[in-house]
Structure formats: C-alpha cells, structure tokens
C-alpha cells in the first residue's frame, strides 16, 4: 500500500512537472521595418535572388573555384568556428542532462571501534557494534546506489536548455558566416591579384613603348632631326612608368601571401586562371525581397539565435526566485563481512523529497534578473541593428555596381580614343607633321587611363562579390535545416 502511494505521488509530480508552464517571457521575433525594395534595385524580382545560386555558379573561373575549395578545407578561422560548434554542442548536452535523474553509487570499507554510525548514501546505519553489544572493533562494508532528480516545476531547466540550444544554433550560423566571408574574401583577393597582373602587363607594355620612342629620338639625333630634349623627356616618362613596376610586383606578392593565408598554407605563388577581362559577371542581378534577407543572412540568423538565448536566460533567472523540488532515493546493503553483501542480509533503502528556496539573498537574485533583462535588450537591439546594416549593405552594393559599370564604360571610351590618338600621332610624327610633344602627350595619358579602366573593371567584380555576400549567398551546401542540428558539420562545400 505504501509503495503504491509512493508511485502515485511520484507519477503525479512528474506529470505536473511536464505540464507546467515555463516561467519567463516566451520569445517573439521583434518587428523589423523592412523596406519594400532595396535602394538601387532597378528591376525588383521577388521570386529570384542572386543568393540562391551556389558560389561555383557565380565564380566560374576554374582556378578560383579550386582556391575556394582549398580555403574551405584548410582555413583556420573556419576550423575554429567548427570547434566552437562542438563546444556549444557539449554545453547543450550538459543543459539537456538536467532533465534526467542523476544516478550514482557509493562503496565503503571501514574498521570501527565501539558503537558508531556508518553513513552510507546519506543514511546513518549502526555498524560498529557487535551482536553482543560490546565495544570491540569490527569491520563494516557497505555498498549503495543513489538517485536524485530535480523536478522542473517552473520551467527553469527548460529555459536553460532553450538557451543552450539557441547558443548552439548561433554558433552554426556563425560558421556559415565564416564560410560566406571566406568565399567572398578569396574571390575578392583573386580578382585583386588578376587586376595587379593586368596593371603589371600594362606598365611593362607602356614602358617598352617609351623605350621605343627613346630609340627613335636617338636615331633622329644622329641625323640631326632630334635633340637631347626629346630624348630626356622620353627617358623621364619611361623611368616614371618603370618605377611603378616594382611597387606593382610588391603588391602582387602581398596579395598572393594574403590568399595563401586564407587557404591555410605558407606564403607562395597562386595559380591563375582567366584574365580579369574574361571573368564572368552576371548581366542582371536579382536582389529579391528585403524581408527575405532576415531568413537568409547568417549574421542576422545568428543575432536572432543570440536573442532567443538571452530571452530564455531571463526565464532561468526568474526560476531562481522559486522553490526547487528534489526527489532522492537510495538502495544498498551494509554488513560486517564482505561476502554477506550479496546474501540479501542487512539491506536498506530510503526515498524522499525536499524543497528548498531563497528567503533573503541581499538583492543578488534581483541583480541577476536585471542583468539578464539588460542582456536581452542588448541582444534585441543588436538583432535590429544587424538587419538594418544588412539592408544598407545590399543597397550599397547595388548602387556601387551600377555606378562602377557606368564609370568603366567611360574609361573604355577614353582608352579607345587615346590608343587611336597614339597610333595617329606616331604616323604624323614620322611624317614630320606632328611635334615630339604631340607624340609624347597621348602616350603619357594612355598609361593612367588604362590603369583606371582596369581598376574600374575590378571594382565591378568586387561590387558583385559584395552584393552576393550582402544578399546572404556564398554558403549554399544542400545542408539540412539548422534547427535539425543532430548531424556532423562539414568544413568543405559540395562539389558542383
């Protein structure tokens, strides 16, 4: 009868603990004032966005694709992010363990003199007195198993598990953010490298052009047509361009070193693919709806998970004001002879419950509660700030890409006109129609114009990379939803 009563009371308490509501505020996503369309978006396309494309369809240079795969396999920042996921997973496992009873055991061997009490699993058992009641010395052996279980009456454990789960998902979003940034950084540095290669080629070509002019002037001086003035002017311009070559070569080496670092390898040369002018750039870029950005950008999703965790921690702080109910049980045996422990003699058990709660803490619990609320408010503001920044990032990239394209078109016109001018004036100079100044002037203007055109093309590509990143692209892996986090995370992306 007593045992049935214990079972019924225990079952009722378990059912109450399961059905009880968790204290603290339930999470609700804060309102974000999303714009109707991105500023700078000429042709809104709500059903499509550049971010839906995997990175290997945006960056089609095979050499660049190989570099991205190497970076995703070896980059140390990404490997650190994966290790942080494992740490968060372990913390979430610790929080989840509080739902279950905690089981333990105790074994003890003691030699006693006189009547004494032996404490086993919190129970005082007479063990030092012989059968005759004398105060002779005696042995005491005891073994016991014990269990304890904190009932989650107020939902404090559930709130703690909620916070730990959100923290785990936040680290997964952080990993995706690292993947996204890594893909963008590798692509951006690679395009920068190809731009420097083209600048070096232009500098060498223009240097050789001025070197040819110096040769022409020297021959004409022998014939009495030119003087040292023409030679010195052409030599100075040749030296001016030649002086830019070491600086460009220095920047190439530094960019290769930066790429090597992203790839997780020692500094060294980087394999090239297509030239800068042959790099693929999407002709039309759909940006999608701004509201969809909240569901796609890893940094926004990470900020929201941090907010969910902070909100749950408020509930944990509230639960500390309420009583804690623990159930305990023990089962064991005590005997003066070791072999008697398994004979069924001298068995003992106990079962009980205890409720504990705070009465006066000097304001400590209130301080913890206010701290958690302040952290929740900070997390909410950070979430809203991250979303606002994301809208600005997309708009900036859209506007930049369009304006860089307009500038590149004008730079291309200037370069074409200067190249025609150089060809015409050279023929006129050889025919004795133009002066050496007319010959040197368009050739001198051509070098910075070609460099400006190359950099404008680079700016277009970089703006495309930044737009792809701002839209939340760059980490598409065909993964399962992060809410289903019971799987091993991968450091590399799937091959196309």
Secondary structure, DSSP 8 states (H G I E B T S, - for coil): -HHHHHHHHHHHHHHHHHHS--SS-----------SS-TT-SS--TT--GGGS-HHHH---HHHHHHHHHHHHH-HHHHHHHHHHHHHHHHHHHHHGGGS-EEEEEEEEEEEESS-EEEETTEEEE-S--TT----EEEEEEEEEEEEEEE-SSSHHHHHHHHHHHHHHHHHHHHHHHHHHHHHHHHHHHHHHHHHHHHHHHHHHHHHHHHHHHHHHHHHHHTTS--HHHHHHHHHHHHHHHHHHHHHHHHHHHHHHHHHHHTTS-S------S-GGGS---SS-----HHHHHHH-HHHHHHHHHHHHHHHHHHHHHHTTS-EEEEEEEEEEEESSGGGGGTTTTEEEEEEEEEE--S--TTHHHHHHHHHHHHHHHHHHHHHHHHHHHHHHHHHHHHHHHHHHHHHHHHHHHHHHHHHHHHHHHHHHHTTSS-HHHHHHHHHHHHHHHHHHHHHHHHHHHHHHHHHHHTT-S-------TTS--S---SS----
